[in-house]
């Protein structure tokens, strides 16, 4: 006879090989992907910029200097000044904090809501699954950015509400993704063995099914952060996101578009910042997708 601990250990041995070995294999494969490493380097640079922004620049992102309004790039202000005389370089540095925060927090909200719903829907099936999927069908019928706009219109403008709106718009994506993964994993032999040993549904889902669904979730989260940053920039451009004087990149694009002919630096550099951050997440996501798929790994 097995006790509960012995039962769990027996099923765990049937489940997966050593986790530390698998992580080393993923990292080894990822390192050989030059584009993925380039994306990782870009993201590390943005992360360092966001953390050490006060030490990189001596200017205040919201301090006005009307005598330097719309100045072109110079030695003192390497990316020029905006229409209120604020240093454009400083505002872009501090804007990286806002964009990264929106991307990470909104995706976390989407995961916390979507992953459990998708896991329960896929595991139990039946009428519960049908009901959940019909609700998800309704949400997916709206484009993600449109759904976010609706949520912001209900909650009001502001960075916090943008995070919630983008997070809610991400829920259907995670629900569908996790449901599909659970439907595949729950048919594996070790899940049937766990049920035969009398292990509860909650423990089976948490200990034996979800760990094997982490790969798709990690990859999707990487892409979803990039999407969230784009959606947040779009909401900011429409005036529904960050409000003045917060240095948010989408808002900077919106405010600088009327000066695009005379002071293009107001839109060029925030646009490039959005481009490179989103590109970094997408390149890393592509690399993780290959590295986390055992079928695509090729070792020397």
N, C-alpha and C positions, 0 to 999 in steps of 0.2 A: 504493500500500500504506500502511496505517495502522500505526503502532506502537501499543503498548498504551495509552500516554497519549492518543494521538489517538483511539483507539477509545472510551475512556471519555468523553472530551470530546464526541465525536459523539453518543453515546447520552445524555449529560447534557443536551445541547441539546434533544433530543426529549422530555425527561422533564417538566420543570416550568418555569414562568416564574421571574423573579428572586425569590429567597426573601425579600429585605428588603422588596420591594413587597408581597408577600403578608402579611408580619407587620404592616406598617402598616395594611393593609386589615382584618386581624383586630382589631387594637387600635381602629381607628376604629369598627368595628361594635360592639365590646364596650363602648366608651364611651357609645354611645347607648342601651344597655340599662341602665336605672336599677336594676333589681333585681340585675343582675350586679355593678354598681358598688357597690351597697349591701353585697352579700356580700363583695366585695373589701375594702371599708373595714373591715368587721367582722373579717375575717381579719388585716388589717394591724394593727388594734388589739390583737388577741390575740397576734400575733407580737411587737409592741413590749412588751406586758405580760410575755411570757415572757422576753424578753431583759433588760429593765430592772426585773424584779421586785424585786431587792435595793435599788434606788434609789426605788421607789414606796412601799415600806412599811419601817418600822423594826423590825418584830417578826420573831421567828424562827418559822418554820412548825411546828417541833417542840418549841418551848420550852413547858413546862407551867406553869400558874399556877392551882393548885387553888382559890385564893380567888376567882377570876373564872369558875369553872365555870358553864356554861349562862347566862352573862350575855346579856341582850338587846342589840341594837345600841345603841351610844352614840357620843359624840364621839370617844372614844379608840379604840374598837373598832367601826367603822362597820357591820360585819356580825355583830357579836356574837362570842361565844366558844363553843367546843365543851365537851363534858363533862369535858375535862381542862384547861380554861382556855386553850387555844390560840386564837390570833386567827383567826377564820374567814376574814376578808378575805385575810390573808396566805397561808393555806393554799390558797385558791382561785387566787390569783395564781401561786403555785409549781406548783399542779396543772396550769395551762395548759402548762407545760413538759413534763410527763409525757404529757399527752394528745397534744400536737403531735408529740412524739418517737415515741410509739407509732404514731400515724397515718402519719407520713412513713416511718419505718423499716420498718414492716410492709408498706406498699404497695411500697416499694423491693424488699423480699424477694420479694413476689408477682410484680413485674415481671421481676426478674432470673431467676426460674425459669419463669414462665409465658410471657413474650414469646418467648424462643428456642424453647421447645417448640412453641408455636403456629405460629411462622414455619416451622420445619422440617416440621411436620405438614402445613401447608397447601401448602408449596412442592413437597414430594416426593410426597405423596399415597400411594396404594397401600396395601400391608399395614402399613407403618409408620404411616400416618395412621389406619387402622382400629384398630390396637393402642392408639395414644395416645388416641383418642377413646373407646374402651371404658373405659380407666382414668379418663378425665375424667368419663364418665357415672357411674361408681361414686362418685367424689368429690362430684359435683353432687347425687347422691341424698341426701346429708347436708346439712341446713341449715348455712349457714356458721358460725353461732355454735356449733352442736352439734359440728361438725368441730373448731373451735378448742378447745372444752372437752375433746374426746378427746385432742388434742395436748398440752394443758396437763396433763391427767391422766397422760400418759406422761412428759413432761419434768419436771413439777413446777411449783409455783406460783412467781411472781416476774415482774417487769416484763420481763426479757429473754425469758423463755419465752412470755409473752403476745405479744410482738412476733413471735417465730418462729411461734407458733400462728396468729395472725391473718394473717401473711404466707402460710403454707401454705394456709390457707382461701381466700386470694385467688387462688391459682395457677389453679384451673379457670376462673375468670372471665376472666383474661387469656389463657389458652390458647385458649378458644373465640373470644374477640373478635379476637385476632390471626390465628387460622386463617381466620376468615371474611374479614377484610380482605385477607390474602395471596391467598386464592382469587380474589378480585375483581381485585386489582392485577396478578397474574402473567399475566393474559390481555391486558394492555395491549400496544400495539404496541412501545413502547420496550423492554419486557422481551424480546419476540421478537427485536428488533434486537440487543440485547446478546448473546443466545444465538447469533445468527447470526454475530456478530463473534468468537465464541469466548471470551467473558469467562466466568470460572469462576462456579460456583453461589454460592460464599460472597460474592464481590464483588457479584453481582447482588442477592442478598438484602440485604446491608448497604448498598450504595450506591444501589440503584434501587427496591427494593420497600419496605423498612422506612421510609424517609423519607416515603413516601406513606401509611403506616399510622399516622403519629404523631398525627394529629388524633383518631381514636377512642381511642387510648391515653391521650392527655392528658385528654380528657373523662372517660373511665372512671376514671382515677387520681384526679381531683378528687372524684368521687362515692365512690370506694372509700376515700379518706381519711376521709370522713364516716362511712362504714360501719364502718371500723376503729376509730374513736373510740367509736362506739356499742358495738361488740363488746367493746372493752377495758373500757368502763365496766360492761358487763354482767358480764364476768368478775370485775372488781373488786368488784361488788356481791355476787357469789356467794362471794367470798373466795378466788378463784383467781388474782387479778391481783396488783396492788401490795399489799405487806404493810406493817403499821404500822411506823414512823410516817410513811411516805411519804404526802404529801397528794394522793392520786389521787382524782378526782371520783367515780368509781363506788364506791370504798371509803368516801368521805365520806358518800355517800347511804346506804350500808348501815349505817354506824355511827350515823348520826343518825336512822334511822327509828323507833327506840324512844322518841325524844324529840319526835316530830312534833307532838304535841298541846301540849306545854309550851314547846318551843324549835324552832319550825318553820324558823327561819333555818338550821338545820344541814342541812336537805334542800332548802329552796327555792332558795338561791343556787347551790349546786353543780349542781342540776338546771337552773337557768337558764343557767349557764355551758355545760353540755353542749348545751342547746337552741340557743344562739346560735352556738356554734362549728360545730355540724353544719349549722345553717341557712345559715351563711356559705358553707361549702363547696358545699352543694347549689345555692344561688343562683348562685354563680360557675360551677359546672358546667353549669347550664342556659344561662348566657350564653355560655360557651365552646362548647357544642354548636352553638348557632346561629351564632356567629362563625366557627367553623372549617368550617362547611358552606357552600360557595360558592353553593349553590342557595337558601339562605335570606338571603343578603346583599342589601340594598337600599340603594344609594348615591344620594345626592342629585345 
